[in-house]
Amino acid sequence: MSSQKSDDDEPREYSSPACYLHEFEQSTPRVDAASRIIAASAATLYRAHMDPQALMQWLPPEGMKGHIEQFDARVGGSYRMVLTYQQPDAAGSGKTTENSDAVQGRFVALIPDRQIVQIVEFQSDDPQFAGEMTITWTFLPVPEGTQVTVRCEDVPPGIQPEDHQAGLASSLSNLADFCEP
């Protein structure tokens, strides 16, 4: 047996606690969320999510239009949606092409008039947009109508937080305009 110590036996010193924080930040998935009270029933709002024609009228955020290529609204069902930037100054903003975002999604939970959980993946060659993002829509009846909350978990790092917040708020505003009397 050797009594010599190896480098592995020596206590390690770190230059600062920031190295721990950096590791923590790298492993913590990002969550973005937005909420709004909409003067409509939970049933009306749920239906606006389950009808692909209705969905394309309100979901695309300001400055975008969309179309559904495939839509199977059932647990385990999938969909493919393409959102296109309408303004020429947005050229180069797309995740899939220069001016569009294509999304492949699947429904993992559907609780009528209460909750929709879906997993989406952007179709992109850019690794900054890779990975699956879970989107949960919840509908909570309140005296003024329904509190609608959208929560996005594991947001890809290529999606800028301020852009995502603006897009979520825009979609909620569009949903209110579409569903309110």
Contacts in CASP RR format, 6 or more apart in sequence:
PFRMAT RR
TARGET T0000
AUTHOR 0000-0000-0000
METHOD contacts of the structure
MODEL  1
MSSQKSDDDEPREYSSPACYLHEFEQSTPRVDAASRIIAASAATLYRAHM
DPQALMQWLPPEGMKGHIEQFDARVGGSYRMVLTYQQPDAAGSGKTTENS
DAVQGRFVALIPDRQIVQIVEFQSDDPQFAGEMTITWTFLPVPEGTQVTV
RCEDVPPGIQPEDHQAGLASSLSNLADFCEP
14 20 0 8 1.000
29 153 0 8 1.000
29 154 0 8 1.000
29 155 0 8 1.000
30 153 0 8 1.000
30 154 0 8 1.000
30 155 0 8 1.000
30 157 0 8 1.000
30 161 0 8 1.000
31 151 0 8 1.000
31 152 0 8 1.000
31 153 0 8 1.000
31 155 0 8 1.000
32 151 0 8 1.000
32 152 0 8 1.000
32 155 0 8 1.000
32 161 0 8 1.000
32 164 0 8 1.000
32 165 0 8 1.000
32 168 0 8 1.000
33 149 0 8 1.000
33 150 0 8 1.000
33 151 0 8 1.000
33 152 0 8 1.000
33 168 0 8 1.000
34 149 0 8 1.000
34 150 0 8 1.000
34 165 0 8 1.000
34 168 0 8 1.000
34 169 0 8 1.000
34 172 0 8 1.000
35 147 0 8 1.000
35 148 0 8 1.000
35 149 0 8 1.000
35 150 0 8 1.000
35 172 0 8 1.000
36 147 0 8 1.000
36 148 0 8 1.000
36 169 0 8 1.000
36 172 0 8 1.000
36 173 0 8 1.000
36 175 0 8 1.000
36 176 0 8 1.000
37 142 0 8 1.000
37 144 0 8 1.000
37 145 0 8 1.000
37 146 0 8 1.000
37 147 0 8 1.000
37 148 0 8 1.000
38 45 0 8 1.000
38 145 0 8 1.000
38 146 0 8 1.000
38 147 0 8 1.000
38 148 0 8 1.000
38 172 0 8 1.000
38 175 0 8 1.000
38 176 0 8 1.000
38 179 0 8 1.000
38 180 0 8 1.000
39 144 0 8 1.000
39 145 0 8 1.000
39 176 0 8 1.000
39 180 0 8 1.000
39 181 0 8 1.000
40 145 0 8 1.000
40 146 0 8 1.000
40 176 0 8 1.000
40 179 0 8 1.000
40 180 0 8 1.000
40 181 0 8 1.000
41 113 0 8 1.000
41 141 0 8 1.000
41 145 0 8 1.000
41 146 0 8 1.000
42 113 0 8 1.000
42 114 0 8 1.000
42 139 0 8 1.000
42 140 0 8 1.000
42 141 0 8 1.000
42 146 0 8 1.000
43 112 0 8 1.000
43 113 0 8 1.000
44 179 0 8 1.000
45 139 0 8 1.000
45 146 0 8 1.000
45 148 0 8 1.000
45 175 0 8 1.000
45 179 0 8 1.000
46 112 0 8 1.000
46 113 0 8 1.000
46 114 0 8 1.000
46 116 0 8 1.000
46 139 0 8 1.000
47 54 0 8 1.000
48 54 0 8 1.000
48 55 0 8 1.000
48 58 0 8 1.000
48 175 0 8 1.000
48 178 0 8 1.000
48 179 0 8 1.000
49 55 0 8 1.000
49 116 0 8 1.000
49 137 0 8 1.000
50 73 0 8 1.000
52 68 0 8 1.000
52 71 0 8 1.000
52 73 0 8 1.000
52 79 0 8 1.000
54 178 0 8 1.000
55 68 0 8 1.000
55 71 0 8 1.000
56 65 0 8 1.000
56 66 0 8 1.000
56 67 0 8 1.000
56 68 0 8 1.000
56 81 0 8 1.000
57 174 0 8 1.000
57 178 0 8 1.000
58 171 0 8 1.000
58 174 0 8 1.000
58 175 0 8 1.000
58 177 0 8 1.000
58 178 0 8 1.000
58 179 0 8 1.000
59 66 0 8 1.000
59 81 0 8 1.000
59 171 0 8 1.000
59 174 0 8 1.000
59 175 0 8 1.000
60 66 0 8 1.000
60 83 0 8 1.000
60 171 0 8 1.000
60 174 0 8 1.000
61 166 0 8 1.000
61 167 0 8 1.000
61 168 0 8 1.000
61 170 0 8 1.000
61 171 0 8 1.000
61 174 0 8 1.000
62 167 0 8 1.000
62 170 0 8 1.000
62 174 0 8 1.000
63 85 0 8 1.000
63 86 0 8 1.000
63 87 0 8 1.000
63 90 0 8 1.000
64 83 0 8 1.000
64 84 0 8 1.000
64 85 0 8 1.000
64 86 0 8 1.000
65 83 0 8 1.000
65 84 0 8 1.000
65 86 0 8 1.000
66 81 0 8 1.000
66 82 0 8 1.000
66 83 0 8 1.000
66 84 0 8 1.000
67 81 0 8 1.000
67 82 0 8 1.000
68 79 0 8 1.000
68 80 0 8 1.000
68 81 0 8 1.000
69 80 0 8 1.000
69 81 0 8 1.000
69 82 0 8 1.000
70 78 0 8 1.000
70 79 0 8 1.000
70 80 0 8 1.000
71 79 0 8 1.000
71 80 0 8 1.000
72 78 0 8 1.000
72 79 0 8 1.000
72 107 0 8 1.000
73 79 0 8 1.000
73 107 0 8 1.000
73 110 0 8 1.000
74 107 0 8 1.000
74 110 0 8 1.000
75 107 0 8 1.000
75 108 0 8 1.000
75 109 0 8 1.000
75 110 0 8 1.000
76 106 0 8 1.000
76 107 0 8 1.000
76 108 0 8 1.000
77 106 0 8 1.000
77 107 0 8 1.000
78 104 0 8 1.000
78 105 0 8 1.000
78 106 0 8 1.000
78 107 0 8 1.000
79 104 0 8 1.000
79 105 0 8 1.000
79 106 0 8 1.000
79 107 0 8 1.000
80 102 0 8 1.000
80 103 0 8 1.000
80 104 0 8 1.000
80 105 0 8 1.000
81 102 0 8 1.000
81 103 0 8 1.000
81 105 0 8 1.000
82 96 0 8 1.000
82 100 0 8 1.000
82 101 0 8 1.000
82 102 0 8 1.000
82 103 0 8 1.000
83 100 0 8 1.000
83 101 0 8 1.000
83 103 0 8 1.000
84 99 0 8 1.000
84 100 0 8 1.000
84 101 0 8 1.000
85 91 0 8 1.000
85 93 0 8 1.000
85 94 0 8 1.000
85 99 0 8 1.000
85 100 0 8 1.000
90 99 0 8 1.000
91 98 0 8 1.000
91 99 0 8 1.000
92 98 0 8 1.000
92 99 0 8 1.000
93 99 0 8 1.000
94 100 0 8 1.000
94 101 0 8 1.000
95 101 0 8 1.000
95 102 0 8 1.000
95 122 0 8 1.000
95 123 0 8 1.000
95 124 0 8 1.000
95 126 0 8 1.000
95 129 0 8 1.000
96 102 0 8 1.000
96 122 0 8 1.000
96 123 0 8 1.000
96 124 0 8 1.000
101 122 0 8 1.000
102 122 0 8 1.000
102 123 0 8 1.000
103 120 0 8 1.000
103 121 0 8 1.000
103 122 0 8 1.000
103 123 0 8 1.000
104 120 0 8 1.000
104 121 0 8 1.000
104 123 0 8 1.000
105 118 0 8 1.000
105 119 0 8 1.000
105 120 0 8 1.000
105 121 0 8 1.000
106 118 0 8 1.000
106 119 0 8 1.000
107 116 0 8 1.000
107 117 0 8 1.000
107 118 0 8 1.000
108 117 0 8 1.000
108 118 0 8 1.000
108 119 0 8 1.000
108 134 0 8 1.000
109 115 0 8 1.000
109 116 0 8 1.000
109 117 0 8 1.000
110 116 0 8 1.000
110 117 0 8 1.000
113 139 0 8 1.000
114 138 0 8 1.000
114 139 0 8 1.000
115 136 0 8 1.000
115 137 0 8 1.000
115 138 0 8 1.000
115 139 0 8 1.000
116 136 0 8 1.000
116 137 0 8 1.000
117 134 0 8 1.000
117 135 0 8 1.000
117 136 0 8 1.000
117 137 0 8 1.000
118 134 0 8 1.000
118 135 0 8 1.000
118 136 0 8 1.000
119 132 0 8 1.000
119 133 0 8 1.000
119 134 0 8 1.000
119 135 0 8 1.000
120 132 0 8 1.000
120 133 0 8 1.000
120 135 0 8 1.000
121 130 0 8 1.000
121 131 0 8 1.000
121 132 0 8 1.000
121 133 0 8 1.000
122 129 0 8 1.000
122 130 0 8 1.000
122 131 0 8 1.000
122 133 0 8 1.000
122 156 0 8 1.000
124 130 0 8 1.000
126 158 0 8 1.000
128 156 0 8 1.000
128 157 0 8 1.000
128 158 0 8 1.000
129 156 0 8 1.000
129 158 0 8 1.000
129 159 0 8 1.000
130 156 0 8 1.000
131 154 0 8 1.000
131 156 0 8 1.000
132 154 0 8 1.000
133 152 0 8 1.000
133 153 0 8 1.000
133 154 0 8 1.000
133 155 0 8 1.000
133 156 0 8 1.000
134 152 0 8 1.000
134 153 0 8 1.000
134 154 0 8 1.000
135 150 0 8 1.000
135 151 0 8 1.000
135 152 0 8 1.000
135 153 0 8 1.000
136 149 0 8 1.000
136 150 0 8 1.000
136 151 0 8 1.000
136 153 0 8 1.000
137 148 0 8 1.000
137 149 0 8 1.000
137 150 0 8 1.000
138 148 0 8 1.000
138 149 0 8 1.000
138 151 0 8 1.000
139 146 0 8 1.000
139 147 0 8 1.000
139 148 0 8 1.000
140 146 0 8 1.000
140 147 0 8 1.000
140 149 0 8 1.000
141 147 0 8 1.000
148 172 0 8 1.000
148 175 0 8 1.000
150 168 0 8 1.000
150 171 0 8 1.000
150 172 0 8 1.000
152 164 0 8 1.000
152 168 0 8 1.000
155 161 0 8 1.000
155 164 0 8 1.000
END
